[in-house]
Amino acid sequence: MNKDRVDYRQGMDKFELEKIKAELMQLDRDLVEADGIRLKPSQCYRFETNPPHVLFNTNCPDALRQKVQDIISRHIHD
């Protein structure tokens, strides 16, 4: 399974990290469809913190990618 990577070079404190994790968990309440299979959104990406980045499966829906990137971008600071 190929993955695309999005790096966030700015710093992130622990409080912001917890906010990100909570918002990403909220996304899992609604399933998404990838290649005809219904999945939890968290099955389409991996969020890592050192350095902050997201790995997306190549079949991850564009709308989900945008939601994940928006959540993380709101909490990343220079």
N, CA and C atoms as a LAMMPS dump frame, in Angstrom:
ITEM: TIMESTEP
0
ITEM: NUMBER OF ATOMS
234
ITEM: BOX BOUNDS ff ff ff
-5.0000000000000000e+02 5.0000000000000000e+02
-5.0000000000000000e+02 5.0000000000000000e+02
-5.0000000000000000e+02 5.0000000000000000e+02
ITEM: ATOMS id mol type element x y z
1 1 1 N 0.85 -1.17 0
2 1 2 C 0 0 0
3 1 3 C 0.9 1.24 0
4 2 1 N 0.823 2.031 -1.032
5 2 2 C 1.625 3.243 -1.126
6 2 3 C 1.064 4.33 -0.239
7 3 1 N 1.943 5.214 0.192
8 3 2 C 1.51 6.299 1.069
9 3 3 C 2.085 7.614 0.575
10 4 1 N 1.348 8.682 0.815
11 4 2 C 1.822 10.035 0.552
12 4 3 C 2.131 10.65 1.897
13 5 1 N 3.16 11.487 1.967
14 5 2 C 3.569 12.075 3.233
15 5 3 C 3.402 13.584 3.178
16 6 1 N 2.863 14.148 4.259
17 6 2 C 2.739 15.596 4.402
18 6 3 C 3.487 15.98 5.667
19 7 1 N 4.516 16.827 5.535
20 7 2 C 5.312 17.259 6.686
21 7 3 C 4.825 18.599 7.202
22 8 1 N 4.89 18.753 8.511
23 8 2 C 4.597 20.02 9.176
24 8 3 C 5.851 20.38 9.949
25 9 1 N 6.6 21.351 9.461
26 9 2 C 7.913 21.656 10.03
27 9 3 C 7.854 22.517 11.285
28 10 1 N 6.726 23.165 11.533
29 10 2 C 6.626 24.002 12.713
30 10 3 C 6.511 23.138 13.963
31 11 1 N 6.749 23.766 15.119
32 11 2 C 6.689 23.046 16.384
33 11 3 C 5.267 22.781 16.847
34 12 1 N 5.159 21.852 17.794
35 12 2 C 3.862 21.5 18.343
36 12 3 C 4.057 21.193 19.825
37 13 1 N 3.242 21.823 20.694
38 13 2 C 3.362 21.504 22.115
39 13 3 C 2.399 20.378 22.483
40 14 1 N 2.557 19.833 23.683
41 14 2 C 1.763 18.673 24.106
42 14 3 C 0.271 18.986 24.171
43 15 1 N -0.088 20.19 24.591
44 15 2 C -1.494 20.577 24.663
45 15 3 C -2.123 20.558 23.274
46 16 1 N -1.421 21.108 22.309
47 16 2 C -1.924 21.122 20.933
48 16 3 C -1.986 19.701 20.374
49 17 1 N -1.017 18.878 20.73
50 17 2 C -1.019 17.489 20.281
51 17 3 C -2.268 16.764 20.774
52 18 1 N -2.639 16.991 22.024
53 18 2 C -3.845 16.358 22.566
54 18 3 C -5.104 16.842 21.849
55 19 1 N -5.138 18.126 21.493
56 19 2 C -6.274 18.657 20.734
57 19 3 C -6.377 17.976 19.369
58 20 1 N -5.237 17.832 18.711
59 20 2 C -5.216 17.18 17.4
60 20 3 C -5.733 15.752 17.515
61 21 1 N -5.206 15.016 18.481
62 21 2 C -5.624 13.623 18.655
63 21 3 C -7.128 13.523 18.919
64 22 1 N -7.657 14.422 19.74
65 22 2 C -9.091 14.402 20.049
66 22 3 C -9.925 14.67 18.793
67 23 1 N -9.506 15.642 17.993
68 23 2 C -10.251 15.951 16.769
69 23 3 C -10.155 14.82 15.75
70 24 1 N -8.987 14.2 15.652
71 24 2 C -8.843 13.077 14.732
72 24 3 C -9.707 11.897 15.177
73 25 1 N -9.828 11.698 16.484
74 25 2 C -10.693 10.633 16.997
75 25 3 C -12.151 10.897 16.635
76 26 1 N -12.542 12.171 16.632
77 26 2 C -13.912 12.533 16.255
78 26 3 C -14.216 12.129 14.805
79 27 1 N -13.204 12.211 13.948
80 27 2 C -13.408 11.832 12.547
81 27 3 C -13.82 10.367 12.415
82 28 1 N -13.37 9.525 13.342
83 28 2 C -13.658 8.091 13.262
84 28 3 C -15.12 7.752 13.537
85 29 1 N -15.909 8.726 13.926
86 29 2 C -17.338 8.468 14.163
87 29 3 C -18.085 8.163 12.871
88 30 1 N -17.585 8.678 11.766
89 30 2 C -18.218 8.457 10.462
90 30 3 C -17.261 7.68 9.562
91 31 1 N -17.748 6.603 8.977
92 31 2 C -16.924 5.804 8.082
93 31 3 C -16.751 6.514 6.743
94 32 1 N -15.645 6.198 6.066
95 32 2 C -15.387 6.707 4.716
96 32 3 C -15.291 5.508 3.781
97 33 1 N -15.429 5.765 2.507
98 33 2 C -15.298 4.693 1.528
99 33 3 C -14.013 4.889 0.74
100 34 1 N -13.201 3.831 0.689
101 34 2 C -11.957 3.844 -0.077
102 34 3 C -11.918 2.573 -0.915
103 35 1 N -11.885 2.731 -2.205
104 35 2 C -11.87 1.59 -3.13
105 35 3 C -13.035 0.636 -2.882
106 36 1 N -14.209 1.186 -2.594
107 36 2 C -15.405 0.386 -2.393
108 36 3 C -15.511 -0.285 -1.034
109 37 1 N -14.598 0.032 -0.131
110 37 2 C -14.6 -0.561 1.213
111 37 3 C -14.859 0.54 2.23
112 38 1 N -15.76 0.288 3.183
113 38 2 C -16.052 1.266 4.239
114 38 3 C -15.039 1.076 5.36
115 39 1 N -14.366 2.165 5.714
116 39 2 C -13.3 2.143 6.71
117 39 3 C -13.476 3.267 7.713
118 40 1 N -12.851 3.095 8.876
119 40 2 C -12.696 4.224 9.782
120 40 3 C -11.694 5.163 9.125
121 41 1 N -11.876 6.459 9.244
122 41 2 C -10.917 7.384 8.658
123 41 3 C -9.472 7.112 9.095
124 42 1 N -9.274 6.726 10.354
125 42 2 C -7.914 6.491 10.848
126 42 3 C -7.228 5.313 10.162
127 43 1 N -7.969 4.512 9.411
128 43 2 C -7.361 3.428 8.655
129 43 3 C -6.773 3.919 7.33
130 44 1 N -6.991 5.196 7.014
131 44 2 C -6.508 5.774 5.759
132 44 3 C -5.263 6.643 5.938
133 45 1 N -4.86 6.891 7.172
134 45 2 C -3.709 7.759 7.404
135 45 3 C -3.017 7.364 8.706
136 46 1 N -1.807 7.893 8.862
137 46 2 C -1.063 7.719 10.112
138 46 3 C -0.481 9.079 10.481
139 47 1 N -0.744 9.529 11.69
140 47 2 C -0.232 10.804 12.19
141 47 3 C 0.914 10.509 13.146
142 48 1 N 2.07 11.104 12.893
143 48 2 C 3.238 10.949 13.753
144 48 3 C 3.707 12.324 14.188
145 49 1 N 4.441 12.359 15.301
146 49 2 C 4.734 13.65 15.919
147 49 3 C 6.19 14.086 15.913
148 50 1 N 7.127 13.25 15.535
149 50 2 C 8.524 13.66 15.639
150 50 3 C 9.278 13.31 14.369
151 51 1 N 9.33 14.225 13.41
152 51 2 C 8.654 15.519 13.331
153 51 3 C 7.174 15.319 12.99
154 52 1 N 6.365 16.334 13.251
155 52 2 C 4.937 16.215 12.943
156 52 3 C 4.726 15.976 11.443
157 53 1 N 4.041 14.888 11.112
158 53 2 C 3.727 14.595 9.715
159 53 3 C 2.579 13.592 9.642
160 54 1 N 1.999 13.511 8.47
161 54 2 C 0.903 12.578 8.215
162 54 3 C 1.278 11.729 7.007
163 55 1 N 1.053 10.431 7.118
164 55 2 C 1.205 9.518 5.991
165 55 3 C -0.196 9.098 5.563
166 56 1 N -0.537 9.373 4.318
167 56 2 C -1.85 9 3.792
168 56 3 C -1.705 7.797 2.871
169 57 1 N -2.623 6.839 2.988
170 57 2 C -2.703 5.776 1.991
171 57 3 C -3.088 6.43 0.673
172 58 1 N -2.619 5.893 -0.416
173 58 2 C -2.904 6.512 -1.714
174 58 3 C -4.385 6.463 -2.069
175 59 1 N -5.135 5.538 -1.476
176 59 2 C -6.569 5.463 -1.763
177 59 3 C -7.408 6.282 -0.785
178 60 1 N -6.771 7.064 0.053
179 60 2 C -7.477 7.907 1.023
180 60 3 C -8.291 8.969 0.267
181 61 1 N -9.579 9.09 0.572
182 61 2 C -10.402 10.09 -0.122
183 61 3 C -9.862 11.516 0.068
184 62 1 N -9.924 12.298 -0.995
185 62 2 C -9.413 13.67 -0.949
186 62 3 C -10.084 14.498 0.142
187 63 1 N -11.378 14.315 0.337
188 63 2 C -12.092 15.088 1.363
189 63 3 C -11.552 14.767 2.755
190 64 1 N -11.223 13.508 3.002
191 64 2 C -10.653 13.13 4.297
192 64 3 C -9.253 13.705 4.451
193 65 1 N -8.448 13.644 3.406
194 65 2 C -7.103 14.238 3.46
195 65 3 C -7.199 15.706 3.875
196 66 1 N -8.126 16.422 3.245
197 66 2 C -8.275 17.845 3.54
198 66 3 C -8.7 18.067 4.985
199 67 1 N -9.629 17.271 5.489
200 67 2 C -10.074 17.406 6.881
201 67 3 C -8.921 17.177 7.849
202 68 1 N -8.137 16.129 7.613
203 68 2 C -7 15.817 8.49
204 68 3 C -5.978 16.947 8.439
205 69 1 N -5.64 17.41 7.252
206 69 2 C -4.672 18.498 7.113
207 69 3 C -5.176 19.776 7.774
208 70 1 N -6.464 20.064 7.653
209 70 2 C -7.04 21.256 8.286
210 70 3 C -6.946 21.172 9.806
211 71 1 N -7.253 20.007 10.359
212 71 2 C -7.171 19.825 11.815
213 71 3 C -5.749 20.074 12.296
214 72 1 N -4.793 19.459 11.658
215 72 2 C -3.401 19.587 12.097
216 72 3 C -2.902 21.012 11.903
217 73 1 N -3.219 21.608 10.777
218 73 2 C -2.759 22.975 10.494
219 73 3 C -3.281 23.987 11.507
220 74 1 N -4.487 23.777 12.019
221 74 2 C -5.042 24.702 13.017
222 74 3 C -4.227 24.716 14.309
223 75 1 N -3.521 23.647 14.586
224 75 2 C -2.831 23.512 15.869
225 75 3 C -1.31 23.605 15.776
226 76 1 N -0.779 23.779 14.585
227 76 2 C 0.666 23.906 14.401
228 76 3 C 1.036 25.383 14.514
229 77 1 N 2.088 25.642 15.281
230 77 2 C 2.522 27.03 15.494
231 77 3 C 3.975 27.198 15.087
232 78 1 N 4.319 28.411 14.655
233 78 2 C 5.72 28.73 14.314
234 78 3 C 6.563 28.778 15.557
